[in-house]
Amino acid sequence: MDIQKLHEKPPYGMIAILFIGTFVAFLNNTLLNVALPTIMTEFSVKPSEVQWLTTGYMLVNGIMIPASAFFVQKFTNRKLFLTAMTLFAIGTFIAIITPTFGLLIVARMIQASGSAMMVPLLMNIMLTAFPVERRGAAMGMFGLVMFTAPAIGPTLSGWVVEHYSWRTLFVIVLPFAILTLIYAFFKLRNITPNRDVKLDIFSLALSSAGFGGLLYGFSSAGDKGWTSPLVYGTILIGAIALAAFIIRQLRMDEPMLDFRIYKYPMFALASVISIVLSIAMFSAMILTPLYVQNVRGIAPFEAGILMLPGAVLMGLMSPITGKLFDKYGARAMAIIGLTITIITTFYLSRLDMDSGYYYIMMLYTVRMLGISLVSMPIMTNGLNQLPMISNPHGTAMNNTLQQVSGAIGTAILLTIMTKRMESSGADLTANAAASGNAPTTSEGLALLQQEIATKAMLDGVNFAFFISMIVAVVALLLTFFVKRVTPPKSDMSSDTSKENAN
């Protein structure tokens, strides 16, 4: 396909199809979280078992996304999207009719095998279809999908589960999946370049064990504890397998995931900033509901409503930040965005027992605004330095690191919160005993213990937010080294790149 002609007239209709499919997949990611207690009751399963509905989904993503660079290069974008959407639709249909919990897990994994391909495929098509000077706006529209769909998920799920069966969640998704599939069958055409690459099975096995082990280990740490052999065992196996995977990729002429793209300095810097930013972003998504529900005693549905404006604003800002990136570059936007993020995170680290509902909503919303000014511009700037032949590897790497860093960051911050809670609870208990005013009745003791537990959690949440602020400061310092870049102008496999300072 003539790239020049493609850049003059991008296939907006085709990209719209992919946007709808990706939106449905993203929406599905967060739909089931609120419904887990209901599913536990229906199938009589334990919390550790029901968690596999999200853990299994995440593990398949962790296995498939690193391999997406191979799939995007090997198969046409039409064939890949139709296959991915078919798998997603089949998994959704099985979830609706499943009579057993085990089959529901299988259905979720089939869904994940399809949805894992959506994001890398869409990003590669946009990198191919748009010239560098218009990529920011295009990637901004992608951000609208990436941030808005997960935001709608929990709120929609809470309302549906309150009024209907949890299966209705899948019933809502299925028609959109089928209609997107039918429309894509007739309208989708091929625009991404393909190469005759071969899949190295050993690399796939190492990748699956590496990324899958790390994702599972860190995600399970909050529930099972760091001393669980299952947690540190899977993390250790994942780390060893990942090290072997990286060494193997660096020695191969046709790697499954090319780590040599890190010789491009702005892509490497963008990866580090994105990792740090993911940790900071996921912290608020976990800590805010904990504070709102456990300290302030606000119901789950109202807690979801509190977080909705911030997530929707983040999605709506993406097209705007994309256009601003095209005009001003990533560095200025990232400095402004991270400054906003740091200030709001500082105030979130100073919450008290009766902080107002709308005050918390305002802080969370403004914080998400700050993050929206950073995430997509930084990622796009890094990808812009890569030659076209490396785009599949760049998008696969970004998506993989986002998954892994989100899991690791969440686990570490929850651990920090828990440890702070324990030490704060012990201090409060000791102070209550030393004061000589401790209640003597069982009812009074229960109330005191509840009060201590609530104050300890507040201290733990505030301290975790403070650490998150320090993490955001690190990201801010790194952004001062960001430069505006353009990809190589020679042939696609060129290793040269042109850098222009902002």
C-alpha positions in Angstrom: 0.0 0.0 0.0 1.2 3.6 -0.9 2.0 5.2 2.5 1.9 8.7 1.0 -1.6 8.2 -0.3 -2.6 6.6 3.0 -1.3 9.6 4.9 -3.2 12.0 2.6 -6.5 10.2 3.1 -6.5 8.0 6.3 -9.2 5.3 6.5 -11.4 6.9 9.1 -14.3 4.5 8.5 -12.1 1.5 9.1 -10.5 3.0 12.2 -14.0 3.7 13.6 -14.8 0.0 13.3 -11.6 -0.8 15.3 -12.5 1.9 17.9 -15.9 0.3 18.5 -14.4 -3.2 18.9 -11.7 -1.9 21.2 -14.2 0.1 23.3 -16.3 -3.0 23.8 -13.2 -5.0 24.8 -12.1 -2.3 27.3 -15.6 -2.0 28.7 -15.7 -5.7 29.3 -12.4 -5.6 31.2 -14.0 -3.7 34.2 -17.6 -4.8 33.9 -17.4 -7.9 36.0 -15.5 -6.6 39.1 -18.7 -5.3 40.9 -20.5 -8.5 40.0 -18.0 -10.9 41.7 -19.9 -11.2 45.0 -23.1 -12.1 43.2 -21.3 -14.7 41.1 -19.7 -16.2 44.3 -23.2 -16.6 45.8 -24.7 -18.2 42.6 -21.9 -20.7 42.1 -21.0 -21.2 45.8 -17.4 -20.4 45.3 -14.8 -18.8 47.6 -13.2 -15.3 47.1 -9.9 -17.0 46.1 -11.8 -18.9 43.4 -13.9 -16.1 42.0 -10.8 -14.0 41.7 -9.8 -16.2 38.8 -12.4 -14.5 36.6 -10.2 -11.4 36.7 -6.8 -13.1 37.2 -7.4 -15.6 34.3 -8.3 -12.7 32.1 -5.2 -10.8 33.1 -2.9 -13.8 32.6 -4.1 -14.4 29.1 -3.5 -10.7 28.3 0.0 -11.1 29.8 0.7 -14.0 27.5 -0.9 -12.6 24.3 0.2 -9.0 24.4 4.0 -9.7 24.2 3.2 -12.0 21.3 1.2 -9.4 19.5 4.3 -8.0 17.7 4.5 -11.4 15.9 0.8 -11.6 15.1 0.7 -8.0 13.7 3.6 -8.6 11.4 2.6 -12.2 10.3 -1.1 -11.7 9.6 -3.1 -9.0 7.8 -4.9 -6.5 10.0 -8.2 -7.7 8.5 -7.7 -11.4 9.4 -6.3 -10.5 12.8 -9.2 -8.2 13.8 -11.9 -10.7 12.5 -10.3 -13.5 14.4 -9.9 -11.5 17.6 -13.5 -10.2 17.5 -14.8 -13.7 16.8 -13.0 -15.1 19.8 -14.3 -12.3 21.9 -17.9 -12.8 20.8 -17.7 -16.6 21.3 -16.3 -16.1 24.9 -19.1 -13.6 25.6 -21.8 -16.0 24.4 -20.4 -18.9 26.5 -20.4 -16.6 29.5 -24.2 -15.8 29.0 -25.2 -19.5 28.9 -22.6 -21.1 31.2 -24.1 -23.5 33.7 -20.8 -23.9 35.7 -18.2 -21.6 37.3 -15.4 -23.5 35.5 -16.9 -22.8 32.1 -17.3 -19.1 33.0 -13.5 -18.9 33.6 -12.9 -20.5 30.2 -15.3 -18.0 28.6 -13.4 -15.1 30.2 -10.1 -16.5 28.9 -11.5 -16.9 25.4 -12.7 -13.3 25.6 -9.2 -12.2 26.8 -7.5 -14.0 23.9 -9.5 -11.8 21.5 -9.4 -8.5 23.3 -5.6 -8.7 23.9 -5.0 -8.2 20.2 -7.3 -5.2 19.8 -5.1 -2.5 21.4 -1.8 -3.4 19.6 -3.6 -3.8 16.3 -5.4 -0.5 16.6 -2.2 1.4 17.6 -0.2 -0.1 14.7 -2.9 0.8 12.2 -2.9 4.4 13.5 0.9 4.7 13.4 0.7 3.4 9.8 -2.3 5.5 8.7 -1.2 8.9 10.1 1.9 11.0 9.4 4.0 12.0 12.5 2.6 15.5 12.6 -1.0 14.2 13.0 -0.3 11.1 15.2 -1.0 13.0 18.4 -4.6 13.8 17.5 -5.1 10.2 16.3 -3.6 8.7 19.4 -5.7 11.1 21.5 -8.9 9.6 20.0 -7.5 6.2 21.0 -7.1 7.6 24.5 -10.8 8.5 24.5 -11.6 4.8 24.1 -8.9 3.6 26.4 -9.9 5.7 29.4 -13.7 6.2 29.0 -14.7 2.6 28.6 -13.1 1.3 31.8 -14.6 4.4 33.6 -18.1 3.5 32.5 -17.7 -0.2 33.4 -17.9 -0.2 37.2 -20.8 2.3 37.3 -22.8 0.4 34.6 -22.0 -2.9 36.3 -23.2 -1.6 39.7 -26.5 -0.5 38.3 -27.1 -3.7 36.3 -26.2 -6.1 39.1 -28.5 -4.1 41.4 -31.5 -4.6 39.1 -30.8 -7.6 36.9 -28.7 -10.8 36.7 -24.9 -10.6 36.3 -25.4 -12.4 32.9 -27.0 -9.2 31.6 -23.6 -7.6 31.6 -22.6 -10.0 28.8 -25.9 -9.7 27.1 -25.3 -6.0 26.8 -21.8 -6.5 25.3 -22.7 -9.3 22.8 -24.8 -7.4 20.2 -22.1 -4.7 19.9 -19.4 -7.4 19.4 -21.5 -9.2 16.7 -22.5 -6.0 14.8 -18.8 -4.8 14.8 -17.8 -8.2 13.5 -20.3 -8.1 10.7 -19.5 -4.5 9.7 -15.7 -5.3 9.8 -16.2 -8.4 7.5 -17.6 -6.2 4.7 -15.6 -2.9 5.3 -12.2 -3.7 6.7 -9.2 -3.6 4.4 -5.5 -4.3 4.9 -3.1 -1.4 5.4 -0.4 -2.5 7.7 2.8 -4.0 6.2 3.3 -7.8 6.8 6.5 -9.9 6.9 7.1 -13.6 6.8 8.2 -14.0 10.4 8.3 -17.3 12.3 7.1 -17.8 15.8 9.8 -19.1 18.2 7.8 -21.5 20.5 10.5 -21.4 23.2 10.4 -17.6 23.2 6.6 -17.7 23.6 6.9 -20.2 26.5 9.5 -18.0 28.2 7.4 -14.9 27.6 4.3 -16.6 29.0 6.1 -17.8 32.1 7.9 -14.5 32.6 5.1 -11.9 32.2 2.4 -14.3 33.4 4.4 -15.2 36.5 5.1 -11.6 37.4 1.5 -10.5 36.8 0.0 -13.3 38.8 2.5 -13.0 41.7 2.3 -9.3 42.2 -1.5 -9.2 41.7 -2.0 -12.0 44.3 0.3 -10.4 46.9 -2.4 -8.1 48.2 -4.7 -11.0 48.9 -2.4 -13.9 49.9 0.5 -11.8 51.4 4.2 -11.6 50.4 5.1 -14.6 52.5 2.9 -17.0 50.5 5.0 -19.5 48.5 2.6 -19.0 45.7 3.4 -15.3 45.5 7.1 -15.2 45.9 7.5 -18.5 43.9 5.6 -17.2 40.9 7.5 -13.8 41.0 10.8 -15.7 41.2 9.9 -18.0 38.3 8.6 -15.0 36.3 11.8 -13.0 36.9 14.1 -15.9 35.8 11.9 -16.7 32.7 11.8 -13.0 31.8 15.6 -12.6 32.1 16.0 -15.7 29.8 13.4 -14.3 27.4 15.2 -11.0 27.1 18.6 -12.7 26.6 17.2 -15.0 23.9 15.5 -12.0 22.1 18.7 -10.1 22.0 20.5 -13.0 20.4 17.9 -13.7 17.7 17.8 -12.2 14.2 14.0 -12.2 14.2 13.0 -11.8 17.8 9.4 -12.2 18.9 9.7 -9.0 20.9 12.6 -6.8 19.9 14.3 -5.3 23.0 16.8 -3.5 20.7 14.2 -0.7 20.3 15.5 0.5 23.6 18.6 1.9 21.8 16.2 4.7 20.8 16.7 7.1 23.8 13.3 8.8 23.7 11.4 5.5 23.4 13.4 4.2 26.4 12.7 7.4 28.4 9.0 7.2 27.5 8.9 3.6 28.8 10.4 4.6 32.1 8.0 7.6 32.5 5.0 5.5 31.5 5.9 2.8 34.1 6.2 5.4 36.9 3.0 7.1 35.7 1.1 3.8 35.7 2.1 3.2 39.3 0.9 6.6 40.3 -2.4 6.3 38.3 -3.3 2.8 39.5 -2.6 3.9 43.1 -5.5 6.4 43.1 -7.8 3.9 41.4 -7.3 1.5 44.3 -6.7 3.8 47.3 -9.6 6.2 46.6 -12.4 3.5 46.8 -10.7 2.0 49.9 -10.8 5.4 51.7 -14.3 6.3 50.4 -15.9 3.0 51.4 -14.0 1.9 54.5 -13.2 5.2 56.1 -16.0 7.4 55.0 -18.6 4.6 54.9 -19.9 5.5 51.4 -21.8 2.8 49.5 -20.0 1.1 46.5 -22.3 2.6 43.9 -21.8 6.1 45.2 -18.0 5.4 45.3 -18.2 4.5 41.6 -20.1 7.7 40.9 -17.4 9.7 42.7 -14.7 8.3 40.5 -16.7 8.6 37.2 -16.1 12.3 36.4 -12.4 11.9 36.6 -12.2 8.9 34.4 -14.6 10.4 31.8 -12.7 13.7 31.8 -9.5 11.8 31.2 -11.1 10.1 28.2 -12.6 13.4 26.9 -9.3 15.2 27.3 -7.4 12.7 25.2 -8.3 14.1 21.7 -7.5 17.6 23.0 -4.1 16.5 24.5 -3.4 14.8 21.2 -3.8 18.0 19.2 -1.8 20.0 21.8 0.9 17.3 21.5 1.0 17.8 17.7 1.5 21.6 18.3 3.7 21.8 21.4 5.3 18.4 21.9 5.3 16.2 24.9 7.7 17.9 27.4 5.7 21.0 28.2 2.4 19.1 28.5 4.1 16.4 30.7 5.6 19.1 33.1 2.2 20.8 33.5 0.3 17.5 33.8 2.7 16.0 36.4 2.7 19.2 38.4 -1.1 19.0 38.7 -0.8 15.3 39.6 1.7 16.0 42.3 -0.3 18.8 43.9 -3.6 16.9 43.9 -1.8 13.7 45.2 -0.3 15.8 48.1 -3.8 16.9 49.1 -5.1 13.3 48.8 -2.4 12.3 51.3 -3.9 14.7 53.8 -7.5 13.4 53.9 -9.2 13.1 57.3 -12.1 11.3 58.8 -14.7 13.6 57.4 -13.3 14.9 54.1 -16.3 16.0 52.0 -17.6 13.8 49.2 -17.4 16.5 46.5 -14.0 17.6 47.8 -12.6 14.1 47.2 -14.4 14.0 43.8 -12.8 17.3 42.8 -9.3 16.2 43.8 -9.6 12.9 42.0 -11.0 14.5 38.9 -8.3 17.2 38.7 -5.7 14.5 39.3 -7.0 12.5 36.4 -6.9 15.6 34.3 -3.2 16.0 35.1 -2.4 12.4 34.2 -4.3 12.8 30.9 -1.9 15.6 29.9 1.0 13.2 30.3 0.2 9.6 29.4 -0.7 9.6 25.7 1.7 12.4 24.6 4.7 10.7 26.3 3.8 7.3 24.8 3.3 8.8 21.3 6.5 10.8 21.4 8.5 7.6 22.2 6.8 5.6 19.5 7.5 8.4 17.0 11.2 7.8 17.2 10.9 4.2 16.0 11.2 3.2 12.4 7.9 1.7 10.9 9.3 -1.8 11.0 9.6 -1.5 14.8 6.1 -0.2 15.4 4.6 -3.6 16.3 7.4 -4.2 18.8 7.0 -0.7 20.3 3.2 -1.0 20.8 3.6 -4.5 22.2 6.3 -3.4 24.6 4.2 -0.4 25.8 1.1 -2.4 26.4 3.0 -5.2 28.2 4.8 -2.8 30.5 1.6 -1.0 31.3 0.0 -4.3 32.4 3.0 -5.4 34.5 3.8 -2.0 36.1 0.1 -1.5 37.0 0.1 -4.9 38.8 3.4 -4.4 40.5 2.7 -0.8 41.5 -0.7 -1.7 43.0 0.7 -4.6 45.0 3.6 -2.5 46.4 1.4 0.4 47.3 -1.2 -1.9 49.0 1.7 -3.5 50.9 2.9 0.0 52.0 -0.6 0.9 53.1 -1.1 -2.4 55.0 2.2 -2.1 56.9 1.5 1.5 57.8 -2.0 0.5 59.0 -0.5 -2.2 61.2 2.0 0.1 62.8 -0.5 2.9 63.2 -3.1 0.5 64.7 -0.5 -0.8 67.2 0.4 2.8 68.3 -3.3 3.8 68.6 -4.0 0.7 70.7 -1.0 1.3 73.0 -2.0 5.0 73.4 -5.6 4.0 74.3 -4.3 1.5 76.9 -1.9 4.0 78.4 -4.5 6.8 78.7 -6.4 4.7 81.2 -9.7 5.6 79.6 -10.3 2.3 77.7 -13.9 1.1 77.9 -14.6 -1.9 80.1 -17.7 -3.3 78.4 -17.5 -5.6 75.4 -19.7 -3.2 73.4 -17.4 -0.3 74.2 -14.3 -2.3 73.4 -15.8 -3.3 70.0 -16.5 0.4 69.2 -13.0 1.4 70.2 -11.4 -1.3 68.1 -13.6 -0.2 65.1 -12.5 3.4 65.6 -8.8 2.4 65.8 -9.1 0.2 62.7 -10.7 3.2 60.8 -8.1 5.7 61.9 -5.3 3.2 61.0 -6.7 2.7 57.6 -6.9 6.5 57.1 -3.2 6.7 58.1 -2.3 3.9 55.7 -4.2 5.4 52.8 -2.7 8.8 53.4 0.9 7.4 53.6 0.4 5.4 50.4 -0.8 8.5 48.6 2.3 10.3 49.9 4.5 7.6 48.4 2.5 7.9 45.2 3.3 11.6 45.2 7.0 10.9 45.5 6.7 8.5 42.5 5.1 11.3 40.5 7.9 13.6 41.4 10.4 11.1 39.9 8.3 11.1 36.7 8.4 14.9 36.6 12.2 15.0 36.9 12.5 12.6 34.0 10.3 14.6 31.7 12.8 17.4 31.6 15.0 15.1 29.5 12.2 14.6 26.9 12.9 15.8 23.4 10.6 16.0 20.4 11.5 13.3 17.8 10.7 12.1 14.3 11.2 8.6 12.9 13.9 7.8 10.5 13.4 9.1 6.9 15.4 6.4 5.2 14.1 2.9 4.6 11.9 1.2 7.2 14.7 -0.8 8.7 17.0 2.2 9.3 18.5 2.5 12.7 19.1 6.3 12.4 16.8 8.8 13.9 16.4 12.5 14.0 15.9 14.3 17.2 14.7 17.9 17.6 14.6 19.6 21.0 11.3 21.0 22.0 
